[in-house]
Amino acid sequence: MSWKDEIEQLRKRQALARGMGGQEKLKRQRDAGRLNVRERLDLLLDGNSFAEVGSITGRAEYDAEGNLVGFIPANCIFGRGRIDGRTIAVVADDFTVRGGAADAAIIEKQIQAEKMAGELRLPLIRLIEGTGGGGSVKSILDMGATYVPFNPGWDEVVANLERVPVVSLLLGPVAGLGAARAVSSHYSVMVKGTSQMFVAGPPVVAGIGEDVTKEELGGADIQLAAGAVDDAYASEADAMAAAKWFLSYLPNSAHDLPERRETGDDPARRDVALTDIVPRDKRYAYDMHAILRSVVDTGTLFEMGRNFGQSVITAFARLDGWPVAVLASNPKIYGGGWTAEAAQKVTRFVDLAETFRLPVVHLVDIPGFVIGTRAERAGTIRHGARALSAIYQASVPWCTIVVRKAFGVAGAAMMDHTRYRYRYAWPSGDWGSLPLEGGVEAAFKAALAGSDDPARMKAELNAQMKAFSSPFKTAERFWVEEIIDPAETRGKLTEFANLAAPLRGRTKPPRYRP
């Protein structure tokens, strides 16, 4: 009356499933310099913490008597595990089984993985390699017909962007639906040299007359520059470490608040070096990254997307232990001016902060939108206006530090001016509708043309304008709230972080635009 035989069959099936695609395919994966899916799960998660769901899902073969004679496991593995003791959901492609493409069970497993993360309110990590779903040309022979295309489970993929933190790690060649899943996340990472991403791979692209390698078509350098993925690292271990660092700043879900952690850094620490970091000559740049490292808790600055929209810096950090979203200008690129790409980067980042209730700290040096025919062809003003909308729609606490320039519509995107303005400026602040450089010639063109001494008149006008443009003149009228000593910036920001802490509760429904 025992169920011993069935238990033995269960163990047999589990052993077969853990064999993945077989020794030959595992060797091929290893020779390509990539870990197999089980090794990846072991590397990513705390030891012995993975609880797999659907461990014996796959395609079985039986003899005439109904005995199991063969088993091909599903090439999608998912379940729950822990990272530093925190429970997360993870779904992983097994490239050793049909190159990560669809089989009889993969679609439903991916759908259930997304549902598990969303409904249990768990952060989701996708380990992606292959097409990650859908069918193939060979599928037509199995089905006996073609079907109208649809993306199974895409409603869950979209919904999770507003529910839980989603990270995608691209760990090999990724195409089609796999690529769509990769970019539909809050943070995406590639591995340099071993992962590529494309809509369709080289054999398909050859059909339109382009003969390229996988790396030429969709290597990390290409996708980083396009902003299709956020970061790339030298190894799978480094990519996973970045994913863990990213998640450490975020709550389990949009229903929870980010966690404060003790950093041991003095919240009132001063840095007198900041007093001299901004050159008096506006033609020269300075190191905004050095400023950021100085004013946030030591060792907590985590920058993402540094290869796209480079005139804007987006990062997570901590202030007195509180996680914050950091938006900053990079004066070394276009003087900090906003390109179309930079505006897209701002929109996505502000939406991320709003979705997971991270207060925003914005260090500003924006001379305006980048101008010229290239900027116009890129639709800079449309993308810029969309970024401005994201900022004005945000409800999280917001603090702005005007480090140097703030001009025009882009400069006005420093914050939503209709809210309570927690805003400071350094003595190096310089703002207005237009920069004075070149503005005098445009505004007084006729007067200068009719002057007996245009050079003298121009010099006098410039001197007068410079006197009126002093940040102290602006502060006198309360058009800027405070001028501060740069050395005291950290103290002001940590004060903001502590004031913002109880204000992080949701006042608007979550919204995230992929």
C-alpha positions in Angstrom: 0.0 0.0 0.0 3.1 2.3 -0.1 3.7 5.1 -2.6 7.4 4.2 -2.7 7.4 3.5 -6.5 5.9 6.9 -7.2 8.4 8.6 -4.9 11.2 6.9 -6.7 9.8 8.1 -10.0 9.6 11.6 -8.6 13.3 11.5 -7.6 14.2 10.2 -11.0 12.4 13.0 -12.8 14.0 15.6 -10.5 17.4 14.1 -11.3 16.7 14.2 -15.0 15.5 17.8 -14.8 18.7 18.9 -12.9 20.7 17.4 -15.8 19.4 20.3 -17.9 20.2 19.9 -21.6 22.7 17.1 -21.1 26.5 16.8 -20.9 27.2 17.9 -24.5 25.1 21.1 -24.2 26.5 21.9 -20.8 30.1 21.5 -22.1 29.2 23.9 -25.0 27.9 26.4 -22.5 31.0 26.1 -20.4 33.3 26.4 -23.5 31.5 29.6 -24.4 32.6 31.1 -21.1 29.1 31.1 -19.6 27.7 29.5 -16.5 24.7 27.1 -16.7 21.4 28.1 -15.2 21.9 26.1 -12.0 25.4 27.6 -11.4 23.9 31.0 -11.9 21.2 30.4 -9.3 23.8 29.2 -6.8 25.9 32.3 -7.5 23.0 34.8 -7.2 21.2 33.4 -4.1 22.1 32.8 -0.5 23.2 29.1 0.0 20.4 26.5 0.0 17.7 29.2 -0.2 16.2 28.4 -3.6 12.7 27.0 -3.5 11.9 25.9 -7.1 8.4 25.9 -8.5 7.6 23.3 -11.3 10.8 21.4 -10.8 9.7 18.4 -13.0 8.0 20.4 -15.7 9.2 19.3 -19.2 8.6 17.0 -22.1 8.5 13.3 -21.2 8.8 10.2 -23.5 7.2 6.9 -22.6 7.5 3.3 -24.0 4.5 1.2 -25.0 4.0 0.1 -21.4 3.9 3.7 -20.1 7.4 3.6 -18.6 9.4 6.8 -18.6 12.3 6.5 -21.1 13.3 10.1 -21.7 12.8 13.6 -20.3 13.6 17.1 -21.6 13.2 19.6 -18.8 11.5 23.0 -19.4 14.1 25.6 -20.2 12.6 28.1 -17.8 13.3 27.7 -14.1 11.7 29.8 -11.4 11.1 30.1 -7.7 11.9 32.0 -4.6 15.3 32.5 -3.0 17.1 34.9 -0.7 19.7 37.6 -1.2 21.3 38.7 2.0 18.4 37.2 3.8 15.8 39.0 1.8 13.3 36.9 -0.2 13.1 37.6 -4.0 11.5 35.9 -7.0 13.8 34.7 -9.7 13.1 33.3 -13.2 15.9 32.0 -15.3 16.4 30.7 -18.9 18.3 27.5 -19.5 20.2 27.9 -22.8 21.2 24.3 -22.8 17.7 23.3 -23.6 16.8 24.4 -27.2 18.9 27.5 -26.9 16.5 29.1 -24.4 13.6 29.0 -27.0 10.1 27.9 -26.3 9.0 24.4 -25.4 5.8 22.9 -24.2 6.0 24.4 -20.7 8.1 27.6 -20.8 5.3 30.1 -21.5 3.2 29.2 -18.5 6.2 29.1 -16.2 7.3 32.6 -17.2 3.7 33.8 -16.6 3.6 32.2 -13.2 6.9 33.7 -12.3 5.7 37.2 -13.1 2.5 36.6 -11.2 4.3 35.2 -8.2 6.5 38.4 -7.9 3.5 40.7 -8.4 1.1 39.0 -6.1 3.5 38.1 -3.3 5.1 41.6 -3.6 8.6 40.3 -4.2 11.4 41.9 -6.2 12.0 40.0 -9.4 15.3 39.1 -11.1 15.2 37.7 -14.6 18.3 35.7 -15.8 17.8 35.9 -19.5 19.6 33.9 -22.3 17.9 33.1 -25.6 14.6 34.1 -27.0 12.9 33.5 -23.7 9.5 32.5 -25.2 7.5 32.5 -28.3 7.7 29.9 -31.0 10.0 29.2 -34.0 9.6 28.3 -37.6 9.7 24.6 -36.6 6.7 25.2 -34.4 4.5 25.5 -37.4 5.1 21.8 -38.2 4.1 20.8 -34.7 0.9 22.9 -34.6 -0.1 22.4 -38.2 -1.0 26.1 -38.6 0.3 29.5 -37.8 -1.2 31.8 -35.2 -1.9 35.5 -34.8 1.1 36.8 -32.7 0.6 37.8 -29.1 2.9 38.1 -26.1 1.8 35.7 -23.4 1.9 37.2 -19.9 2.7 40.6 -21.1 0.0 42.1 -18.9 1.9 40.8 -15.9 5.2 42.1 -17.3 3.7 45.6 -17.6 1.9 45.4 -14.3 5.1 44.5 -12.4 6.8 47.7 -13.5 4.3 49.5 -11.2 4.3 46.8 -8.5 7.8 45.4 -7.7 11.4 46.2 -8.5 12.4 44.3 -11.7 16.0 43.5 -12.7 17.0 41.8 -15.9 20.5 40.2 -16.3 21.4 39.4 -20.0 23.8 36.6 -19.7 24.2 35.4 -23.3 22.6 36.1 -26.7 19.1 37.5 -26.2 16.6 38.0 -29.0 12.9 38.6 -29.7 10.7 38.2 -26.7 13.7 37.7 -24.5 15.0 41.2 -25.5 11.6 42.7 -24.9 11.5 41.2 -21.4 15.1 42.5 -20.8 14.3 46.1 -21.5 10.9 46.0 -19.7 12.6 46.3 -16.3 13.8 49.0 -13.9 17.5 47.9 -14.3 19.2 45.9 -17.0 22.7 44.6 -17.1 24.8 42.8 -19.8 28.1 40.9 -19.6 30.7 42.3 -21.9 31.8 40.0 -24.6 29.5 37.1 -23.8 26.0 38.7 -24.0 24.3 40.4 -26.9 20.8 41.7 -27.5 18.9 42.2 -30.7 15.4 42.1 -32.1 16.5 39.3 -34.5 19.9 37.6 -34.7 22.5 37.6 -37.5 20.9 34.7 -39.5 17.7 36.7 -39.8 19.4 40.0 -40.3 21.4 38.4 -43.2 18.0 38.3 -45.0 18.0 42.1 -45.3 21.6 42.1 -46.7 23.6 42.7 -43.5 26.3 40.2 -42.7 27.3 40.9 -39.1 28.4 39.0 -36.0 26.4 38.9 -32.8 28.7 41.4 -31.2 28.5 43.8 -34.1 24.8 43.6 -34.1 23.9 43.8 -30.5 27.0 43.9 -28.2 27.2 45.7 -24.9 28.8 48.9 -26.4 25.9 49.2 -28.9 23.1 48.7 -26.4 24.7 50.9 -23.8 25.1 53.8 -26.2 21.5 53.3 -27.4 20.2 53.3 -23.8 18.5 50.0 -24.4 20.3 48.5 -21.3 21.6 50.3 -18.3 25.0 48.8 -17.5 27.5 46.2 -18.5 30.1 44.3 -16.4 33.1 42.1 -17.1 31.6 38.9 -15.6 28.4 37.3 -14.5 29.4 37.6 -10.9 29.9 41.4 -11.3 26.6 41.8 -13.1 24.9 39.9 -10.2 26.7 42.1 -7.6 25.4 45.2 -9.4 21.8 43.8 -9.4 22.1 43.1 -5.6 23.4 46.7 -5.0 20.6 48.2 -7.1 17.9 46.2 -5.1 19.4 47.2 -1.8 18.0 50.8 -2.2 14.5 49.7 -3.1 11.6 48.3 -1.1 10.0 44.9 -1.8 7.1 46.5 -3.6 5.5 49.8 -4.4 3.3 49.2 -1.3 6.4 49.3 1.0 8.9 52.0 1.9 12.7 51.8 1.2 14.7 50.6 4.2 17.1 52.8 6.2 20.5 51.3 6.9 23.2 52.4 9.2 26.3 53.7 7.3 28.3 55.1 10.1 29.0 58.4 8.3 28.6 61.7 10.1 25.5 63.4 8.7 27.0 66.9 9.4 30.4 66.1 7.8 31.9 69.2 6.1 34.1 69.2 3.0 36.0 72.5 2.6 37.4 71.2 -0.8 33.9 71.9 -2.3 34.5 75.6 -1.8 37.0 75.7 -4.6 35.7 72.9 -6.9 33.6 75.1 -9.3 35.9 77.3 -11.5 35.1 81.0 -11.7 35.7 80.8 -15.4 32.4 79.4 -16.7 34.1 77.9 -19.7 35.7 75.2 -17.5 34.1 72.1 -16.2 34.5 70.3 -12.9 34.0 66.9 -11.4 30.3 66.5 -10.4 31.0 62.9 -9.4 33.5 64.1 -6.8 30.8 66.4 -5.4 28.3 63.5 -5.2 30.8 61.2 -3.5 31.4 64.0 -1.0 27.9 64.9 0.0 26.3 61.4 0.2 27.1 58.7 2.8 30.6 57.3 2.1 30.6 54.3 -0.3 26.9 54.5 -1.1 26.9 56.2 -4.5 25.5 53.7 -7.1 25.4 55.2 -10.6 23.4 53.6 -13.4 23.1 54.3 -17.1 26.4 56.2 -17.3 26.8 55.4 -21.0 23.6 57.0 -22.2 22.5 60.7 -22.0 25.8 61.4 -20.4 25.2 65.0 -19.6 22.9 63.8 -16.8 24.0 61.5 -13.9 21.4 59.2 -12.4 22.3 57.3 -9.2 21.1 55.9 -5.9 22.7 56.8 -2.6 22.1 57.1 1.1 21.9 60.2 3.3 22.1 59.5 7.0 21.2 55.9 6.0 18.1 56.9 4.0 18.0 55.8 0.4 17.6 58.6 -2.1 17.5 59.0 -5.9 20.2 61.3 -7.1 19.9 63.4 -10.3 22.8 65.5 -11.3 24.3 67.5 -14.2 27.5 66.5 -15.7 29.3 69.7 -16.9 32.0 67.6 -18.7 29.4 66.6 -21.3 27.7 69.4 -23.3 28.4 71.6 -20.3 25.5 69.8 -18.6 23.0 70.7 -21.4 20.1 68.4 -21.9 20.1 66.3 -25.1 17.1 64.2 -26.2 18.8 61.2 -24.7 19.4 63.0 -21.4 15.8 64.0 -21.2 14.7 60.4 -21.8 17.0 59.3 -19.1 15.6 61.8 -16.7 12.0 60.8 -17.4 12.7 57.1 -16.7 14.6 57.8 -13.6 12.1 60.2 -12.1 9.4 57.6 -12.7 11.5 55.0 -11.0 11.9 57.3 -7.9 8.2 58.0 -7.9 7.1 54.4 -8.2 9.2 53.3 -5.2 8.9 56.4 -3.1 12.6 57.5 -3.2 13.1 61.2 -2.3 15.0 63.0 -5.1 18.1 65.1 -4.7 18.9 67.2 -7.8 22.3 68.9 -8.2 21.9 71.4 -11.1 24.2 72.8 -13.7 22.0 73.1 -16.7 22.8 75.7 -19.4 19.6 74.7 -21.2 18.7 72.2 -24.0 21.5 71.4 -26.4 20.8 73.3 -29.6 21.5 72.9 -33.3 20.3 70.9 -36.3 21.2 67.5 -34.7 19.3 68.4 -31.6 16.2 69.4 -33.6 16.3 66.2 -35.6 16.4 64.2 -32.4 13.2 65.9 -31.2 14.9 67.4 -28.1 12.2 69.7 -27.1 9.5 66.9 -27.2 11.6 64.6 -25.0 12.6 67.6 -22.8 8.9 68.5 -22.3 8.1 64.9 -21.4 10.9 65.0 -18.8 9.5 68.2 -17.4 6.1 66.5 -17.1 7.6 63.6 -15.2 9.1 66.1 -12.7 5.9 68.1 -12.3 3.9 64.9 -11.9 6.2 63.6 -9.2 5.0 63.7 -5.6 8.1 62.4 -3.7 10.0 64.8 -1.5 12.4 66.8 -3.7 15.5 68.9 -2.9 17.5 70.9 -5.4 21.0 72.3 -5.1 21.9 74.8 -7.9 25.6 74.3 -8.2 26.1 76.6 -11.2 24.0 77.2 -14.3 20.2 77.1 -14.6 18.9 78.6 -17.8 15.8 78.3 -19.9 13.1 75.5 -20.0 15.7 72.8 -19.1 17.0 74.8 -16.2 13.5 75.2 -15.0 13.2 71.4 -14.8 15.3 71.6 -11.6 12.0 71.0 -9.7 8.3 71.6 -9.7 8.3 75.2 -8.6 4.6 75.0 -7.5 5.5 72.8 -4.5 7.2 73.8 -1.3 10.7 74.6 -2.5 13.4 72.8 -0.6 16.0 74.5 -2.7 19.5 75.8 -2.1 22.2 77.5 -4.3 25.9 77.7 -4.1 27.5 81.2 -4.5 28.6 80.0 -7.9 24.9 79.9 -9.0 24.1 81.6 -12.3 20.6 81.6 -13.7 18.0 83.3 -15.9 16.1 82.9 -19.1 19.3 83.0 -21.2 23.0 83.1 -20.4 24.5 86.6 -20.5 27.3 85.4 -22.8 26.0 86.4 -26.3 22.8 87.7 -24.8 23.8 91.4 -24.8 24.6 91.3 -28.5 21.2 89.9 -29.3 19.2 92.1 -26.9 20.9 95.4 -27.8 21.8 94.7 -31.4 20.3 97.9 -32.7 21.6 100.1 -29.9 25.1 98.7 -30.3 24.9 99.2 -34.1 24.1 102.9 -33.6 26.6 103.6 -30.9 29.7 105.7 -31.4 31.7 103.2 -29.3 30.0 99.7 -29.5 32.9 98.0 -27.6 32.6 100.4 -24.7 28.9 100.2 -24.6 29.0 96.4 -24.7 31.5 96.3 -21.8 29.3 98.7 -19.7 26.2 96.6 -20.4 28.0 93.4 -19.5 29.3 94.9 -16.2 25.8 96.1 -15.4 24.3 92.7 -16.2 26.9 90.9 -14.2 26.1 92.9 -11.1 22.4 92.2 -11.4 23.1 88.5 -12.0 24.6 87.9 -8.6 22.9 85.1 -6.8 22.7 87.3 -3.7 20.4 89.7 -5.6 18.1 86.8 -6.4 18.1 85.6 -2.8 17.2 89.2 -1.6 13.9 88.8 -3.5 13.4 85.2 -2.3 13.6 83.9 -5.8 16.0 81.4 -4.5 15.5 80.2 -0.9 19.0 80.0 0.5 22.6 80.5 -0.6 24.8 78.0 1.2 28.5 77.3 1.8 29.3 74.4 -0.5 31.2 72.8 2.4 27.9 72.5 4.3 26.0 70.8 1.4 26.0 67.4 3.0 24.5 68.7 6.2 21.7 70.4 4.3 21.0 67.2 2.3 20.9 64.9 5.4 18.6 67.4 7.1 16.3 67.1 4.0 16.5 63.3 4.0 15.4 63.1 7.7 12.6 65.6 7.1 11.5 63.6 4.0 11.5 60.3 5.7 7.9 60.4 7.1 6.6 62.0 3.9 7.4 59.1 1.6 4.0 57.5 1.8 2.1 57.4 -1.5 0.0 60.3 -2.6 -0.4 59.3 -6.2 -0.9 55.8 -7.8 2.4 54.3 -9.1 3.3 54.9 -12.7 6.3 53.6 -14.6 7.0 54.2 -18.3 9.5 51.6 -19.6 
